[in-house]
Amino acid sequence: MDPYNALLRPLLFSLPAEAAHNLAILCLHLTPRAILRSTFGPQPQAPVRLFGLDFPNPVGLAAGMDKNARALRSWEALGFGFVEAGTITALAQPGNPKPRSFRFIEHRAIVNRMGFNNAGASAVEARLRRMKASGNWPRIPVGINIGKSKLTPNEQAASDYATSFRLLLPYGDYFVVNVSSPNTPGLRALQDTAALAEIIRTLKAIDASKPLLVKIAPDLVQEDIRQIAAMADSEGLAGLIATNTTLDHTSLTKEQDTAGGLSGAPLRARSTEVISTLRESTSLPIIASGGIMDAASAREKLDAGANLVQLYTGFVYHGPALVRDITAHLPR
Ligand SMILES: Cc1cc2nc3c(=O)[nH]c(=O)nc-3n(C[C@H](O)[C@H](O)[C@H](O)COP(=O)(O)O)c2cc1C
């Protein structure tokens, strides 16, 4: 019996999406890891070495699930091969008014307009410092995803990202510049290659030793994707994450629809297309995110050229068994 499908999911799905999310994070924060491990099984092993890091398996937790890095070791205990904390912004911010996250069960999808609600880089730095000092640090790679504070104008974006990067530098094994959330007004304009190159150069001037990646949107046209791939090569990025949520809601009916980024099964095909376009243009590592709901969709991303995969919506719908299922079906 899968305890997530049988017990946890019915309980969590009886609550509104954000309340369920907060309850899940609280439980993960409080539950002893030995209990998580004995409930969900040992961590699946399918080692991958990438950007100088050792991943016990290629299935990671996508950004947005653990925005404030509250449960880092629990993700390891649930079987993940890596975890990406954030998005964290320089300034603490409350995000958009609630409700701001919605499940569409018949589509195995979520629409969210959270708006980078997070405790801010200083508060997260303090938590990570305590965790490190106590020896309570995960043994899987930890990525840190940083975003632009809502109040900071785009012209000052580079220094806003730099504030978070400087503070969080000792704690991330890799860093992600998030310019692809649809829920911070104007953020996606930073996918313009000149704006993006300025952010990357600013961060690399602070520290060039940590792998730096950029997370892109699925709503870019093919030419823009190719230009970002070329820029990633010329600026010495370690890799790209494709993709964030989509603004294309054509899979939802008008009555269902609500503002925000769509994730889950309806995003699968487009996000794979973006990975294929990137792979035609660059040999840099690609982390796939978008509609990975089962082993077949994970395999599709790897076949399109991805090196690692990340789960968000698939994990909400299928729980930790999905990590094991994907790992078990990897080509040997
Ligand atoms: C409720 C919610 C919050 C999210 N927050 C973030 C975030 O803070 N930063 C980020 O880079 N992506 C965020 N994402 C996007 C996911 O990381 C992922 O890229 C996207 O949902 C596509 O993957 P999926 O189809 O597996 O969910 C969020 C997604 C959801 C559903």
The ligand as an SDF file (V2000), in Angstrom:
LIG
                    3D

 31 33  0  0  0  0  0  0  0  0999 V2000
    2.5410   26.4840   -6.0630 C   0  0  0  0  0  0  0  0  0  0  0  0
    3.7980   26.6110   -6.9000 C   0  0  0  0  0  0  0  0  0  0  0  0
    4.8030   27.4920   -6.5050 C   0  0  0  0  0  0  0  0  0  0  0  0
    5.9550   27.6230   -7.2670 C   0  0  0  0  0  0  0  0  0  0  0  0
    6.9380   28.4720   -6.8600 N   0  0  0  0  0  0  0  0  0  0  0  0
    8.0950   28.5700   -7.5840 C   0  0  0  0  0  0  0  0  0  0  0  0
    9.1520   29.3920   -7.1440 C   0  0  0  0  0  0  0  0  0  0  0  0
    9.0930   30.0290   -6.0830 O   0  0  0  0  0  0  0  0  0  0  0  0
   10.2630   29.4540   -7.9160 N   0  0  0  0  0  0  0  0  0  0  0  0
   10.4060   28.7430   -9.0810 C   0  0  0  0  0  0  0  0  0  0  0  0
   11.4510   28.8280   -9.7340 O   0  0  0  0  0  0  0  0  0  0  0  0
    9.4090   27.9390   -9.5110 N   0  0  0  0  0  0  0  0  0  0  0  0
    8.2790   27.8420   -8.7860 C   0  0  0  0  0  0  0  0  0  0  0  0
    7.2820   27.0080   -9.2140 N   0  0  0  0  0  0  0  0  0  0  0  0
    7.4600   26.2810  -10.4970 C   0  0  0  0  0  0  0  0  0  0  0  0
    7.9900   24.8620  -10.2780 C   0  0  0  0  0  0  0  0  0  0  0  0
    9.2690   24.8740   -9.7110 O   0  0  0  0  0  0  0  0  0  0  0  0
    8.0670   24.1180  -11.6160 C   0  0  0  0  0  0  0  0  0  0  0  0
    9.0820   24.7070  -12.4010 O   0  0  0  0  0  0  0  0  0  0  0  0
    6.7630   24.1530  -12.4010 C   0  0  0  0  0  0  0  0  0  0  0  0
    5.6610   23.9840  -11.5520 O   0  0  0  0  0  0  0  0  0  0  0  0
    6.7220   23.0910  -13.5030 C   0  0  0  0  0  0  0  0  0  0  0  0
    6.9320   21.8050  -12.9750 O   0  0  0  0  0  0  0  0  0  0  0  0
    5.7060   20.8050  -12.5780 P   0  0  0  0  0  0  0  0  0  0  0  0
    4.8320   20.6780  -13.8000 O   0  0  0  0  0  0  0  0  0  0  0  0
    6.3910   19.5500  -12.1710 O   0  0  0  0  0  0  0  0  0  0  0  0
    4.9970   21.4600  -11.4600 O   0  0  0  0  0  0  0  0  0  0  0  0
    6.1100   26.8610   -8.4710 C   0  0  0  0  0  0  0  0  0  0  0  0
    5.0980   25.9750   -8.8500 C   0  0  0  0  0  0  0  0  0  0  0  0
    3.9540   25.8310   -8.0830 C   0  0  0  0  0  0  0  0  0  0  0  0
    2.8870   24.8660   -8.5340 C   0  0  0  0  0  0  0  0  0  0  0  0
  1  2  1  0
  2  3  1  0
  2 30  2  0
  3  4  2  0
  4  5  1  0
  4 28  1  0
  5  6  2  0
  6  7  1  0
  6 13  1  0
  7  8  2  0
  7  9  1  0
  9 10  1  0
 10 11  2  0
 10 12  1  0
 12 13  2  0
 13 14  1  0
 14 15  1  0
 14 28  1  0
 15 16  1  0
 16 17  1  0
 16 18  1  0
 18 19  1  0
 18 20  1  0
 20 21  1  0
 20 22  1  0
 22 23  1  0
 23 24  1  0
 24 25  2  0
 24 26  1  0
 24 27  1  0
 28 29  2  0
 29 30  1  0
 30 31  1  0
M  END
$$$$
